[in-house]
Structure formats: C-alpha cells, structure tokens
Amino acid sequence: MITVVLGIVLLVLALFGTPLFVVISAIALLAFYFAGIDSSAVIVELYRLANTPVLLAIPLFTFAGYMLAESNTPKRLVNFSRAFFGWMPGGLAIVTLVSCAVFTAFTGASGVTIIALGGLLYPVLIKDKYPEKFSLGILTASGSLGLLFPPSLPIILYGLVSGVSIDKLFIAGILPGILLVTLLSLYSVYTVKDQKLPTTPFTWKNAWAATKEAVWEIPLPLIILVGIYGGFITATETAAVTAFYVFVVEVFIYRDIKIKTDLPRVMRESMILVGGILVILGAAMGLANYLIDAEIPMKILDFMKVFIKSKALFLITLNIFLLIVGFMMDIFSAIMVVVPLIIPIAQNFGVDPVHLGIIFLANLEIGYLTPPVGLNLFIASFRFKKPIVKLYLASLPFLFMMLLALILITYIPDLSLWLVRIFAPGG
C-alpha cells in the first residue's frame, strides 16, 4: 500500500512540474515517516556522499568539459577529424560521429554536443549536399554517442551509486563505445555511397596543419587512459590533472577563454550543473536507502521469478525497462534512482556488475534518441528549428542501428569485460 501511495505522490508532483530533487526528497522523507524511521537517514546519506573521495571527480571533469565547450575546441576537433577521415566516401558523416563522440565524452552532456557541434556541422553537411533528413538524424543521434567513453560523467556517477570500480567501468565502455560509432559509420557510408558527395582529399600538409592546430587537445584522451591504466594516478587524480591541463591550454595557450570575462561565467555555469547533480544524488541515495531497507528490490525479484526463468529473458526485460526509463528521465536522475533497484536483481540472475553498468549506460544513451520524448529529439528540434515529428523520422534509422549495437553489448559480455580482464585482473 505504501508503495502505491508513494507512486501516486511522485506522479502528481512530477505532473505539476516540481523540481526532481524536491520530488525525490519528499518521497524519501514520506517513506521513512511511514516506516517509523528518523528522517535524518536522508541527511546521513548526503553526509556519507560528501565523504566519498571520488566525488571530487564530478566538479573537476564538469569544469573541464565546460571549458572545452566554451572554447574553439569543437572547431579544432572537426578540422582534425576531417583532415584524417574526410577523404572517405561519406567521410563527413564519419567526422561528425567521431567528433561528437569525443566531445560528449568530455562534456558528459548530450545537449551541449548538439548545441555546440550541431551548429558547426549542420551547415557543412548541407553545403556538401548531404540530405537534410540524414544530416538531422546523424546529428541528433551523435549527441549522446560518447557517453560510454572515459571520462564520461555518467560513468563516474554510476560507479559512485553502484559501488562498482570507476576505473573498470571506464575501460569496459571503450569497446562498446567503438562498436556504436563503427555501426553508425558503416550505416552512414552505405546510405550516402551512391550520392557522389564531395570529399576532402587527404594530404600530409592538411593533416599536419590540423594536428598542429589541435596539438594541445589531442593528448587529452591519452592522459586519462595512460594515467589510470598505467597505474600512475587514480580516477580522481586524473580529473584534477585534466581540469588543470584544460585550464592552462584554453586560457594561456589558445587564449580562447578570457580570465576576466569568460572564466567566471564558465565556472559559475559548470558548478550550477554540479550543484544540481549533487542535490539530486543526495536525495536519491536517501530514497534508495529506504527502498533497500524495505526490501523493494527483493519483492520485485520475487515477482519477476514468477514470469522470468532465465538470464536471457531477464536481459530482454531489463533492456525494455531501461529504454523506457531513458526517454522518461535524464541520465543522471535515472542512474541515481534506478541503479540501486536493479543491481541486486541482476546479481541474482548472474549478470556481472561491470557488464550491467555498460548495459545500463548504453540503454540510457539510446533513450536520449527514443520517441516520443527522448531529450536529444527536443534539443535538436530547438537547435535546428525543425518540427519534432521530422526529427522522429530522421533519427529512426540511427536508432535501429544503436539498438542492434545494444543487443550485441547485452549478449556478448566480452565486449565489456575483455579489456577489464587484461588491464584490471580480478574484475
């Protein structure tokens, strides 16, 4: 009965546009009240969260991502990708996918990628005679493409909430992320192969000029990967190194960010996002604490056992559920609310915790693109000033390719776990 009441309250508050952290906090406090537990349990969770060392990685990576978004990094990244991939048939499509994936990995925000790189790439795609429908679809799909690559903020949050090693999650997402980019690239090349689109001939001169232009930003992924998996620094220390490196490069070397005018604004905007994440995280962890104490996951598991007898069927059900969650909630809220519920259930069916994390994040990545209310669809509609229905139709082929990748990620665990076994034995 209490669960039904809580669900109704949550729905009513959400329908009236109440901020998510208020909804979650209210539900948590109400739940503890009816359970006869002191409401200080919610604050205890927030205090425990504040003492988590890896929490420092969130504001540092967020600041670095905002610095990159506000600089000329998107333009340099596109020029670099075009110099090396522009010669291929459909090369600009590959440039779009690769550039957006790398950029999203650092900003951790799908909307930022569509706004920043979409505005840069859409006119270029149209100018090079790529079909409008194809151009809108690829840019909408590319917005969330890099969320499986380190140092993606959703990966950090998932590790923080689930207790799974963030280092292992970082490396587990590499091959699935590459798979997604590769499948979309193959589809894109196949789609435009007969349209005689212009290409950018490869020359060592152009490659060198583009490399020289982006020479300070190209090492960023290497700093993260070599630092963590070479055993030199932890994920939190990597965040500090990345933030400092980006600060020096964008402020003092490229001088894209002005100290007096741009830097205070970038810091303010990035920390507003961090503050929102932390408030939601604290409230969600308080609610999760109640759900665990009330054995809600175990009750769900008992219910599922009546209908689901195998791991394969459980994974199908999980994917359908997470796709629905993905287009109904933003990725940060979904991680904080849903992860504590599904972890014990997945463990009962023998799903590896690291593999589960990649399945979870891949689903939510696709959820951004799923009609009728996927976030990417609305952001792209706003950015490109196109009807939302047109974005539905344009993005559907890319959605199907991403769903194919999701099936492979789900049912071939080694895509996620092979590199983990090599670089993090015992995981």
Secondary structure, DSSP 8 states (H G I E B T S, - for coil): -HHHHHHHHHHHHHHTT--HHHHHHHHHHHHHHHTT--THHHHHHHHHHHT-GGGGHHHHHHHHHHHHHHTTHHHHHHHHHHHHHTTSTTHHHHHHHHHHHHHHHHH--HHHHHHHHHHHHHHHHHHTT--HHHHHHHHHHHTTTTTTSTT-HHHHHHHHHH---HHHHHHHTHHHHHHHHHHHHHHHHHHHTTS--------HHHHHHHHHHTTTTTTHHHHHHHHHHTTSS-HHHHHHHHHHHHHHIIIIIS--S-TTTHHHHHHHHHHHHHHHHHHHHHHHHHHHHHHHHTTHHHHHHHHHHHH--SHHHHHHHHHHHHHHHHHHS-HHHHHHHHHHHHHHHHHHTT--HHHHHHHHHHHHHHHTT-TTT-HHHHHHHHHHT--HHHHHHHHHHHHHHHHHHHHHHHH-THHHHHHHHHHSTT-
